[in-house]
Amino acid sequence: MTIRVTVWGENVHEQKNKVVAEVYPKTMHGTIAAALNAAAGITAGTVTLQDPEHGLTAEKLAETDVLIWWGHAAHGAVDDRIVERVCNAVWGGMGVIFLHSAHFSKPFKRLMGAPCNLTWREAGERERIWVTSRQHPIARGIPDHFELETEEMYGEPFGVPEPLETVFISWFQGGEVFRSGLTYRRGAGNIFYFRPGHETYPTYHQPIVQQVIANAVRWAHNPERRIADPNEAPNTPVEKALEPIVERGPRLHHAGEKGYR
């Protein structure tokens, strides 16, 4: 079964910053998608912030098994209606992977219900990434640790909820540490946050980083049928109770009436 991936790219830095354009001549989202298309059992396409509805129409999300999100400079430009649409898809069973500065994206913050803040430094320092869960599917084929020669530092404390699992922890040349690979489940959807990926460095050209992302796609994929309306909260009438009951006391709602939202 082929896993259908949509890579969402903000597509701002590639158009406005010469350094980023030189590092990623095929764009960041294009580079990530190309690597995934070379992986077995994955088909990846791209959409961008500039597309109508940011490329995330209801139809596109319905045919997306796993969404990958990279954003940085234009978090605030993302339409709140699209954010809600993405979150509903995740609650319904779509997998999602947030990369690097997507920790401050609207969908990630909405799904986390937290500020998602951290400390940071842009100094091109060495990052050593340690596997903290050896048998985790996202770490399959990854050595106990690997290094990125130049990266942006993210440091603790990281203002997110306690994860289901911490798959990676990073150490930086300046001494900070950071939980760099975190898994969550929201509704029926699997979520993975992966820290590396500052736009002025060639992180997404690195084969080991590409392997982590491909592993994460396979982990995040939920093959079950998508929940059509994860927000449904039906009013179950007395006569449909599993065991016979007698109604007692006054009602606030009429039979079949929807609850307050």
N, C-alpha and C positions, 0 to 999 in steps of 0.2 A: 504494500500500500504506500503510495507516494504522499508525503506530508507537504501540504501546500503552505508556503510561507510568504507573508507580505512584509517587506522591509520598509518601514516608514522613516524617511529622512527629512530633516528640517530644511536642508538644501539652501542654507543661507551663507555659511562660511565659505563653501566651495565656490560661490558666485562672487563674493566680496573680498576674500582674503587671498592674496597671491600665494602665500606659503601653503595654505590648505589646498589650493587648486593644484599646486605642484606635487604635493604629497599624494593627493587623491585625484588624479586627472579624470578618472571615471566616476567621481563623486564617492563619498563615504558609503552611502546606501548601495550604490552600484558595486562597489568593491565587496561589501558584505554579501550581497546577493550572488555575485559571481562565485565566491568561495563556496556558498551553500549549494549552488547548482552543480558544483564539482563533487559534492558529497553524495553518497549513495542514498537513494530513497527520498530525496528532498528536491522540490521544485520551488524556486524563489522568484518573486517579482518585486518591483519597487513602486512606491507612491511617495508624494512629497507634500509639504505644507502648502505649496502654491497650487496644487491641483484643486479642482472643484470639490468642495466638502473635504478638503485635505486628502483626497484620494480614498477616504474611508467611508464610502457609501454603505448603506445597509447590505446591498448586494455583494460588495467586495468583502465585507466582514463575514458574511454568511459562507463565502467560499474560501476563507482563510482559516487554516488549522492553528497556525502560530503566527502572531504578530511580533515583529521586532521594532523597537522604538529608539531612535537617537535624536535628541534635541538639545539645544543649549541657549542660543541667542534669542529665540522667539517663543519661549514657553507661553508667554501671555497672548500671543497671536492665535493660539489654538482655540477654536470655537468651543464653548462649553457644551453645546448640543452634541458635538462630535465626541467630546470627552465622555459624556453620558452614554453615547452609543457604544463606544469602545468598552466601557466598564460593564455595560449590560452583556456584551458579547463574552467578556471574561467570566462574569458570573454564570453565564449559560454554558461555559465549557471551552471557550477558545483559550489556548495558551498564549502567554505574552512574555517577552524578554525585554527588559529595560537595560540599556547600555550607558555606562559612564554618566554624563551630566543629565541624563533622563531621570536621575533621582529627584530633580526639581520639576519634572514635567507634570502637567495637570493630571493625566491619567494615573501616574504612579502615586502622587499625593492623595488622590481620591481613593484609590484602592488601599493605600496604607492607613489613611485616616490619621496622618501624623505630619509634622513639619518637614521631615526628611533632610534636615540640615546637617552640615559637617564642616570640618576645617579643610583648607586647601592651600596649595602653593604651586605656582607654575614656574618650575626651575629646571625642567628636563632631567630630573634625577632618576637613578636606578630604582626599579621596583622589583622586589623579590616576592613572588606569589607562592604561598604554601597550600598544598592540599590538606584540608583538615578532616575530610571524610573520604577515605581511600576507596571504599566500595560504592560510592555514589555514582549513578549513571552519568552524571555531568562530568565527572573526573575520569571517565573510562579512557585509558590510553595516555593519561597525563602523568608525568613523573611527579615525585613527591614535592618538587618545587621547580619553578622556572623563573627566568628573569627577563624583564623588559629594560633595555639600556636607558631609554629616555621616556619618562611619563610625567604627568601631572600628579602631584601628591594629593590624596584625600586622606584625612585623618579622623580618628575617633574624637569625641563621641558622634555616632551616626544616629540621627533622630528618627529611627524607624521602629516598628514593633518587633518584638522578639521573633526571629524567623523560625520556620519549621526545622531548617537545617542550615548550617554554615558550611559551605563547600570549600571556600578559599579564604585565606587571610593574607593580606599584603604587609610587607615591611618596606619602608622607603629609606633612601640614603640619608635623609635628614633625621631619621629616628622614629618617625610616626608609624603606627600600624592602623590597619583598616580591614573591616569585614568585607571582602571584595566579591564574594559569591554567596548570595542568600536566596533561599527558596521560600515561597509562600503558597497558600491555597486560599482563593477567595471565591466563594460559591463553588461551582464545578470547575473553575479555571486554575491552572497551574501557572505560577509566576516565578521568574528568575531574574534577579538583579546581578549584573556583572560589571565591575567597576572600570577596567581598563578601556581606553579609547579616546584620549584627548586628540583633538583634530589636527594639531600641528605636528604630531608624531605618527610614524607609520605602523601603529599598533595593529590595525586590521589587515595589514599585509602579512603579519606573522602567522605561520602555519599552526602554531600551538594555540594561538588565540582563536583562529578559525575553527580548530578542532573543538575547543570548548563550546563555541557558539553552536556548532552542528550537534554536539552532544546535548546541549540544552534544548535545542529544537525537538529532538527525539524524546527527551524527558518531558517537555511541556505539552506535547501532543496528547490530547484526550480523544481516543477513537470512538467514544460513545456519542450517541445522537445529541446534538445541542439542545439545551432546554430552551423552548420557544420564548417563554416569558419568565425570566428568573425573578421578577418582582411580583408575580401573581400571589395573591393572598385571599383565597376564596372564603366566602361565608358558607359554612356547612350547615344546612338546615337540620332541625331536630329529627325529622323523619328519616334522615340519612345517617344518623349516628349508628355506629357498629353494634352497640347494645341499646336496647329500648330504654328511653329516658322520658321523664315527664317535665315539661317546661315549667319553671317556677320563677316568680319575680317579674318585675317590669322590664321591658326591652328599651334599649337605646336605638337599635336599628330594626327596620322591617325585614321580613324574610327575603333573602336574595339581594338585599342592599349591600353595596360595596362599603368597606370601611373608610375612614378618613385617611387622607394622604397629606 
